[in-house]
């Protein structure tokens, strides 16, 4: 089967393509240049389209490339789905949400795209609240990159995009009776390369995986970073204030690809 992943969020498209190719598919990813602060595209040997006219030019490129594929797996950019459906009424089109793409977009703005998709996939269970008919499929974690090892440190740490999130995090921990000392790494202005993440994890024993939405509420889902830490053997403090020490099997890449394979077969 020939599968085209259109766009990428956090490396998920490249990881799916990697493991789909391992089982005999011809799976490819296309994305626009930029939006790659962690070097994930280069890590997986991908390329990016440099555009002059930005979104419109990328959409046209996606439309043309889609001619040669059986499955069009669109990540986040729901506005592209109606265009693809108009030109390829018989092709299988998957719309895959990854978080803020549907959390912060009013239902009426994405309804047309969802109706024109053969199936809508959701990367975290909490997104069912926004797309009740969507199917939850876990984000895979590259266990070949984040290889399990026994931690040599008991230090705690977290990664924050912005400094203004620190006070919120400390208040939440205090209110939950967690008085932890932890290092804070800010990734907003100095993103941590994806290739270097295992080395960072090796310096710690516990990752604090608490993320907050725009309205200040805690996001009831574990982040990809949290699951990567689990895969490498760290303990993770999750949004339920529970300490987790093992990556659930559902996030193993082979298992995720198997789930998606079955969804493809039913379309």
C-alpha positions in Angstrom: 0.0 0.0 0.0 1.2 3.5 -0.8 0.6 5.9 2.1 1.2 9.7 2.1 1.5 11.4 5.4 0.7 15.1 4.9 2.3 17.3 7.5 3.9 16.3 10.8 3.4 17.0 14.5 6.3 16.2 16.8 7.8 13.5 14.5 4.7 11.3 14.6 4.3 11.2 10.8 8.0 10.2 10.3 7.8 7.6 13.0 4.6 6.0 11.5 6.2 6.0 8.1 9.4 4.4 9.4 7.5 1.5 10.9 5.0 1.2 8.1 7.9 0.9 5.6 9.3 -1.9 7.8 6.2 -4.0 7.2 6.3 -3.6 3.4 4.4 -0.4 2.7 5.6 2.6 0.7 5.0 5.3 3.2 6.2 8.9 2.7 5.9 12.2 4.6 5.6 15.7 3.1 5.7 18.9 5.1 6.4 22.6 4.5 9.8 23.9 5.5 9.9 25.3 9.0 8.0 24.1 12.1 11.0 21.8 12.7 12.8 23.3 15.8 13.9 19.9 17.1 15.5 18.6 13.9 13.2 15.6 13.7 12.9 15.8 9.9 16.6 15.5 9.5 16.9 12.8 12.2 14.5 10.5 10.2 16.1 11.4 6.8 13.1 13.4 5.6 13.0 16.5 3.5 10.9 19.7 3.6 9.3 21.7 0.9 10.5 25.3 0.6 7.7 27.5 -0.4 7.4 31.0 -1.8 3.6 31.4 -1.4 3.5 29.5 1.9 0.3 27.6 2.6 -1.2 27.7 -0.9 1.9 26.4 -2.5 2.2 23.6 0.0 -1.5 22.6 -0.5 -0.9 22.5 -4.3 2.2 20.3 -3.8 0.2 18.0 -1.5 -2.6 17.8 -4.0 -0.3 16.9 -6.9 1.7 14.3 -4.9 -1.5 12.6 -3.7 -2.2 11.3 -7.2 0.3 8.5 -6.6 -0.9 7.2 -3.2 -3.7 5.0 -2.0 -4.0 6.4 1.5 -3.9 10.1 2.3 -3.1 10.5 6.0 -3.6 14.2 6.9 -2.1 15.4 10.2 -3.8 18.5 11.8 -4.3 20.6 8.7 -8.0 19.9 8.4 -8.5 22.7 5.8 -6.8 20.5 3.2 -9.2 17.6 3.5 -12.1 19.2 1.5 -9.6 20.1 -1.3 -8.3 16.6 -1.4 -11.8 15.1 -1.4 -12.9 17.3 -4.3 -10.1 16.1 -6.5 -9.9 12.5 -5.2 -13.4 11.4 -4.3 -12.5 7.7 -4.2 -9.3 7.9 -2.3 -9.1 7.0 1.4 -8.5 10.1 3.5 -7.7 10.0 7.2 -7.7 13.2 9.3 -5.5 12.9 12.4 -5.8 15.4 15.2 -2.9 15.8 17.7 -4.1 18.3 20.3 -4.6 22.0 20.0 -5.7 21.6 16.4 -9.1 20.5 17.6 -8.9 21.7 21.2 -8.7 25.4 20.2 -10.7 25.2 16.9 -14.5 25.7 17.0 -16.4 22.6 15.8 -18.1 24.5 13.0 -14.7 25.3 11.4 -13.6 21.7 11.2 -16.9 19.9 10.7 -16.8 19.9 6.9 -13.3 18.3 7.0 -14.4 15.7 9.5 -17.4 14.8 7.4 -15.3 14.4 4.3 -12.8 12.2 6.0 -13.2 8.4 6.0 -12.1 8.3 9.6 -10.9 10.8 12.2 -8.0 9.7 14.5 -7.2 11.3 17.9 -3.7 11.1 19.4 -4.9 11.5 23.1 -8.1 10.2 24.8 -9.2 13.6 26.0 -9.8 14.7 22.4 -12.9 12.6 22.3 -14.5 15.5 24.2 -14.0 17.6 21.1 -14.6 14.9 18.4 -16.9 12.3 19.9 -16.8 10.1 16.7 -13.1 10.1 16.5 -11.0 7.0 17.2 -8.2 7.2 19.7 -4.8 5.9 18.4 -1.8 6.4 20.7 1.2 8.3 19.4 4.1 5.9 18.9 7.4 6.2 20.7 10.6 5.3 18.9 11.9 2.7 21.3 15.0 2.2 19.0 15.9 5.8 19.7 14.8 6.0 23.4 16.3 2.7 24.5 15.5 1.4 27.9 18.3 1.8 30.5 18.6 1.9 34.3 18.7 5.5 35.6 21.9 6.4 37.3 20.4 9.6 38.9 17.5 10.3 41.3 17.2 13.9 40.2 13.9 15.3 39.0 13.3 17.7 36.1 10.8 19.1 33.7 10.8 20.9 30.4 8.9 24.1 29.9 8.4 26.2 26.8 8.0 29.5 28.6 9.2 30.8 32.0 5.7 32.0 32.9 4.5 28.4 33.3 6.9 27.7 36.2 4.8 29.5 38.9 1.7 27.6 37.7 3.5 24.3 37.9 4.9 25.0 41.4 1.5 26.0 42.7 -0.1 22.9 41.3 2.5 20.7 42.9 2.2 22.5 46.2 -1.6 22.1 46.1 -1.2 18.4 45.5 1.2 18.1 48.5 4.2 17.4 46.3 7.2 19.4 47.6 9.8 18.4 45.0 13.1 19.9 44.1 13.6 19.8 40.3 15.6 21.2 37.5 13.8 23.3 34.8 14.9 23.3 31.2 13.4 25.9 29.0 13.0 24.8 25.4 11.2 27.8 23.9 14.2 29.9 22.8 16.7 27.0 22.7 14.9 23.9 21.5 16.5 20.6 22.5 17.4 18.6 19.4 15.5 15.3 19.1 18.7 13.5 18.6 20.0 14.8 22.0 17.0 13.9 24.1 18.3 10.4 25.2 21.4 12.1 26.5 19.4 14.6 28.5 17.2 11.8 30.0 20.2 9.9 31.1 21.1 12.6 33.6 17.8 12.3 35.5 15.6 9.8 37.3 12.1 11.4 37.2 10.4 13.6 34.6 7.5 15.9 35.8 5.0 15.7 33.0 2.5 18.4 33.9 1.2 20.6 31.0 -1.4 23.4 31.1 -3.8 24.7 28.5 -4.4 28.3 27.5 -7.1 28.6 30.1 -4.7 27.5 32.9 -6.2 24.0 33.4 -4.0 21.0 33.5 -4.1 18.9 30.2 -5.4 15.4 31.1 -2.9 13.6 28.9 0.7 12.4 29.0 3.0 14.3 26.6 5.2 12.6 24.0 8.2 13.7 26.1 6.8 11.9 29.1 6.3 8.7 27.1 9.9 9.1 25.7 11.2 9.3 29.2 9.3 6.2 30.2 10.7 4.3 27.2 14.2 5.2 28.4 13.5 3.9 31.9 12.7 7.1 33.8 9.8 7.5 36.3 7.2 10.0 35.2 4.9 12.1 37.4 1.7 12.4 35.3 -1.3 14.6 35.3 -3.1 12.4 37.8 -0.2 13.0 40.2 0.8 9.3 39.9 4.3 8.0 39.4 4.5 5.8 36.3 7.6 3.7 35.6 6.8 1.7 32.5 5.8 2.6 29.0 2.4 0.9 28.3 2.6 -1.6 25.4 0.0 0.4 23.4 2.7 3.1 22.7 5.2 0.6 21.2 5.6 1.6 17.5 4.8 -1.9 16.2 1.6 -2.0 18.1 0.5 1.5 17.0 1.2 0.7 13.4 -0.8 -2.6 13.8 -3.8 -0.6 15.1 -3.6 1.8 12.2 -3.2 -1.0 9.7 -6.5 -2.5 10.9 -8.2 0.9 10.6 -6.9 1.3 7.0 -8.2 -2.2 6.2 -11.7 -1.3 7.3 -12.0 1.8 5.1 
